[in-house]
Structure formats: C-alpha cells, structure tokens
C-alpha cells in the first residue's frame, strides 16, 4: 500500500533506523519535510500517511479519497481533524508513553539547573569573577538542598509518577494535585493548596478547556517566593505574561519551560525576554532523546502493521 511520512526530518536527522516502518508499510516514502502547498499532492495517492506536526484539516481529509490511515508520531492529535477522519472512516493512531524517560530526565535537568544556578555559576567561572573573588563567587546565588523539600505534581499520569519517583529519591515529599475540573480524590490536594505548599511545582497534565491558563497571576501569587515552576507539558497551561511578571518582580525564584503557547514562538512572546532572571526555556526538546524517537517510530510501525491486520492498536479514531 502506498505510504508517506510527510515530515520525517522532525523526528530523525539520520540517526534513526526506519526499517520497522518500511517493513510495516511496504511502499513507504520518507519525506524530510512537506510544505503546505505540497501536502495535497503527497497524500492524494497515499493509503497511509505518517506525520509528526503537519496539519491535516477537514478539506484535505475529504479530498484524500484513498487515505485509510493516519499514524501520528506522538500523543497529540490537535493537528488532525478527528471529526472529519471519523466521517471518512480514516483510522487515526497515536503513540503514548514513548518519551516518558526522556521527558522525566529533562524535567529533572531543569529542576537541578535552576536549584543549583548552573548557568549563572558557569558564567562566574568564565568571566573572571571566580578568579577575582573566590568567596564572593561561591556565594553569589542561593543553593538549596532538595531533601526535605516538597514537590508538587500536577497531572498524575505516567510522566507525573516518573518525576515523583525521582523526587522521592532526592528525599522530597510529594504532593499530588486533584485533576483540574474533576472531583477531589483521596490523598490528593486542591491546586491552590498544593501551590502554596510546594517548593517545586511540575506540570504534566494535558491541555483541555479545564487546564488552559491553569497557572495565571492568581495561582503564581500563591506560590512561595523561593519556589520554582516547571512546565514540560503544554505551553498554554501557563499565562506567559503573568509568569514573566512574577519572575521579574522576584515573586518566584525560577521557572523551567520546555513548551510555550505558540510553537515556534512569535516575536511578542513575553518569556523570551533575555532579562528575565532564573528562567530556562528550551525549544520543546524534552521528548527528543534518540532512544525515545526510535521507540516512537517503532511504535508507529507497530500501529500500521496492526491496522493492516484489522486491529485497533493505538487508535484514537
């Protein structure tokens, strides 16, 4: 069956083995990228389309008369019109859990970098400050031990649990937020109480109507002034301007973000201001460990193979 991966270069720079996908899909074309003007031509004769971030709205799905399956390189489905896919009888499959270890590792990279002020101390070592005044350089930024402090997890799925396990290994006390918009559950806390109690707050919940703008000016005002906020989930969970203002005013000790509301961000994104203190922003790379990306394409291949056998592995539609 004719198959095409529309944006393979977004998951591989040549470092992955695509043999599992070729074995599953058979007649497979791997396109590095596909411009908006090229999409219709590439999917017009395809039975199976694999993609990472290319958008497939209703009009394209209606026009692609041979299309039977869309295999997504990841969990998110908001770039494909699922209603139109269902109407057309097009199967849509995603991949879950492939990057849990990678994202948890990145989350802790942010927590540790902010807690230890690694970027600032590295600068003192290279700009001459350490050589000029050793004592001053050593005490220039506050370092806190994590043992005995409190880690608040918002989103108690596989990722939240993985981050929590690492926190417990550091000797941290773990608090779990109630599901936003959901009922209270035993051994969990309402978000406002968690924000007030935690020294580190890490977001791992999906973006839904109930979680959009979950962390705004009011929520940030509840956090301790020496607390840090971590977001490796979805950018729109956090009000960018409110977070930028809180950091500039030193009402929050730091923040580590791997996601922004718009990606790639526009010129007006408040959190790209280089003068904001103790802020780390990375370009949505928490998922991108090579092992995680290989796992992703292998899971996509397994979804394709199962679909061709009549199964429903990974199906969201």
C-alpha positions in Angstrom: 0.0 0.0 0.0 1.4 3.5 -0.8 2.5 5.2 2.4 4.2 8.5 3.0 5.9 10.1 6.1 5.3 13.8 5.5 7.9 15.3 7.9 10.4 12.6 8.8 13.2 15.1 9.5 11.3 16.4 12.5 11.9 13.1 14.3 15.2 12.0 12.7 18.3 13.7 11.5 19.6 10.4 10.0 20.2 8.9 13.4 17.2 6.5 13.5 16.6 3.1 11.9 13.4 3.3 9.8 13.4 -0.4 8.9 10.4 -1.2 11.2 8.3 1.3 9.3 9.4 0.1 5.9 8.6 -3.5 7.0 5.2 -2.5 8.2 4.1 -0.1 5.5 5.8 -1.6 2.4 5.8 1.1 -0.2 6.9 3.9 2.0 8.3 7.3 1.1 10.2 9.2 3.8 10.0 13.0 3.0 12.2 15.2 5.1 9.5 17.9 5.1 6.4 18.9 3.2 5.3 22.5 2.5 1.7 23.5 2.8 1.4 23.7 -1.0 2.8 20.1 -1.4 0.6 18.3 1.1 -2.4 17.6 -1.2 -0.2 16.1 -3.9 1.6 13.8 -1.4 -1.4 12.5 0.4 -3.6 12.3 -2.7 -2.3 8.8 -3.8 -1.4 7.6 -0.3 -3.3 4.9 1.6 -1.3 5.5 4.8 0.1 8.9 6.0 2.6 9.1 8.8 3.3 12.6 10.3 4.6 14.5 13.3 3.5 18.1 13.1 1.9 18.6 9.6 -1.7 19.8 9.9 -4.5 17.9 8.2 -7.7 19.9 8.3 -11.1 18.7 7.1 -10.8 19.9 3.5 -7.6 17.8 3.0 -9.1 14.7 4.5 -12.2 14.9 2.4 -10.1 15.3 -0.7 -7.8 12.4 0.0 -10.1 9.7 -1.3 -7.6 6.8 -1.0 -6.5 7.6 2.6 -7.3 4.9 5.1 -4.9 5.6 8.0 -3.0 8.4 9.7 -0.2 7.4 12.0 0.9 10.1 14.4 4.5 10.4 15.7 3.4 11.3 19.3 0.4 11.6 21.5 -1.2 15.0 20.5 -4.0 14.9 17.9 -5.0 18.5 17.7 -3.3 19.0 14.2 -5.7 16.4 12.6 -9.4 17.0 12.2 -10.6 13.9 14.0 -14.3 14.6 13.3 -13.6 14.6 9.5 -11.4 11.5 9.8 -14.2 9.7 11.6 -16.8 10.7 8.9 -14.4 9.5 6.2 -13.7 6.2 8.0 -10.0 7.1 8.3 -8.2 5.4 11.2 -6.1 7.7 13.3 -3.5 6.2 15.6 -1.2 7.9 18.1 1.8 6.8 20.2 1.8 7.1 24.0 4.5 6.6 26.6 7.4 6.5 24.2 9.2 9.5 25.7 8.4 9.2 29.4 12.0 8.6 30.4 13.3 11.4 28.2 10.7 13.9 29.5 11.3 12.9 33.1 15.1 13.3 32.6 14.6 16.7 31.0 12.3 17.8 33.8 14.9 17.0 36.4 17.6 18.7 34.3 15.5 21.9 34.6 14.9 21.4 38.3 18.5 20.8 39.1 19.8 23.5 36.8 17.6 26.1 38.5 18.2 24.9 42.0 22.0 24.9 41.5 22.0 28.0 39.4 24.3 26.2 37.0 24.2 28.8 34.2 25.0 31.6 36.5 27.8 29.9 38.3 29.3 28.7 35.0 29.3 32.3 33.8 31.2 33.3 37.0 33.8 30.7 36.3 34.5 32.0 32.8 34.0 35.8 33.1 36.8 36.2 35.7 34.6 36.6 38.8 35.8 33.3 40.4 39.5 34.3 39.9 38.9 37.8 41.3 37.0 36.8 44.4 36.6 33.1 45.2 34.4 33.6 48.3 32.1 36.1 46.5 31.6 33.7 43.5 30.8 30.7 45.7 28.0 32.6 47.5 26.7 34.7 44.6 23.5 32.6 44.2 21.4 30.7 46.7 21.7 26.9 46.5 19.2 24.8 48.4 19.2 21.0 49.0 16.2 19.2 47.7 16.0 16.7 50.5 13.2 17.6 52.9 11.5 20.0 50.4 8.2 19.5 48.7 7.5 18.5 45.1 4.0 19.3 43.8 2.9 17.2 40.8 0.0 18.5 38.6 -1.0 15.6 36.3 -0.7 12.2 37.9 -0.1 10.1 34.8 3.0 8.1 33.8 5.1 11.2 33.5 4.0 12.7 36.8 4.7 9.5 38.5 8.2 9.2 37.0 9.1 12.7 38.1 7.7 12.0 41.5 9.8 8.8 41.9 13.0 10.8 41.2 11.9 13.4 43.7 11.4 10.8 46.4 15.0 9.5 45.6 16.2 13.0 46.4 14.3 12.8 49.7 11.5 15.1 48.7 7.9 14.9 49.9 5.5 14.5 47.0 2.1 16.2 46.8 -0.4 15.4 44.0 -3.0 17.8 42.7 -6.6 16.9 42.1 -7.5 16.6 38.5 -8.3 20.2 37.2 -12.1 20.4 36.8 -12.5 17.0 38.4 -13.7 15.8 41.8 -11.5 15.7 44.9 -9.7 12.4 45.3 -8.2 10.7 48.4 -4.5 11.6 49.1 -4.7 14.5 46.6 -4.9 18.3 47.2 -6.7 21.1 45.5 -4.4 23.0 43.2 -4.3 26.2 45.3 -3.3 24.3 48.4 -0.6 22.5 46.5 0.8 25.6 45.0 1.1 27.2 48.5 2.8 24.2 50.0 5.3 23.1 47.2 8.9 24.2 46.7 8.9 22.8 43.2 5.7 22.6 41.0 5.9 20.4 37.9 3.1 20.3 35.3 2.3 17.1 33.5 -1.4 17.5 32.6 -2.9 17.6 29.1 -4.2 20.8 27.6 -8.0 20.8 27.9 -10.7 23.6 28.4 -10.3 22.9 32.1 -6.5 23.3 32.1 -5.9 26.2 29.6 -4.5 29.1 31.6 -4.3 26.8 34.7 -1.4 28.8 36.1 -2.1 32.6 36.0 -1.3 35.6 38.1 -3.5 34.4 41.0 -2.0 31.0 41.1 1.5 32.3 40.9 0.8 34.7 43.8 0.0 31.6 45.9 3.5 30.1 45.4 6.4 30.6 47.8 8.8 33.3 46.7 11.6 30.7 46.7 9.7 28.1 44.7 10.2 27.1 41.1 7.7 26.2 38.4 8.4 23.5 35.7 6.4 23.0 32.6 7.2 20.2 30.2 3.6 19.6 29.3 1.8 22.2 27.2 2.7 25.9 26.9 -0.9 27.2 27.2 -1.2 25.7 30.7 0.7 28.9 31.9 -0.1 32.6 31.3 3.2 33.7 29.8 2.9 37.4 30.8 1.9 36.6 34.3 4.9 34.3 34.7 7.3 36.8 33.2 6.0 39.5 35.5 6.3 37.2 38.6 9.9 36.3 37.7 10.9 39.9 37.0 9.4 41.1 40.3 11.2 38.2 42.1 7.9 36.9 43.4 9.0 33.5 42.2 12.5 32.0 42.4 12.7 30.5 38.9 11.0 28.6 36.1 12.0 26.0 33.6 9.9 25.6 30.5 10.2 23.3 27.5 6.9 24.5 25.9 5.3 27.8 25.0 1.7 28.6 24.0 2.7 29.1 20.4 5.5 27.0 18.8 7.6 28.1 17.3 7.1 31.3 19.3 6.3 34.7 17.8 8.4 37.8 18.4 6.0 39.0 21.1 6.4 36.0 23.4 7.0 37.5 26.9 9.0 34.6 28.1 11.7 35.1 25.5 12.8 38.3 27.2 16.5 37.7 28.0 16.4 40.0 31.0 14.1 37.6 32.9 16.0 36.2 35.9 16.4 32.5 36.6 14.4 31.4 33.6 15.3 28.5 31.4 13.4 28.0 28.1 14.2 25.1 25.8 12.7 24.6 22.3 10.3 21.6 23.1 13.1 19.0 23.2 12.2 17.0 26.3 10.9 14.2 24.1 13.8 14.2 21.8 16.3 11.7 23.3 17.4 9.4 20.4 16.1 6.3 22.2 12.7 7.9 22.6 12.5 8.9 19.0 13.5 5.4 17.9 10.8 4.0 20.2 8.3 6.4 18.6 8.9 5.3 15.0 8.9 1.6 16.1 5.5 2.2 17.8 4.2 3.9 14.7 5.3 0.9 12.7 3.5 -1.4 15.1 0.3 0.7 14.8 0.5 0.5 11.0 1.1 -3.3 11.0 -1.8 -3.9 13.4 -4.1 -1.7 11.3 -3.3 -3.7 8.2 -4.2 -6.9 10.1 -7.5 -5.4 11.1 -6.6 -4.3 14.6 -7.1 -1.1 16.6 -3.7 -0.6 18.2 -3.2 3.0 19.2 -6.5 4.1 17.7 -8.0 7.4 18.7 -10.5 7.3 15.8 
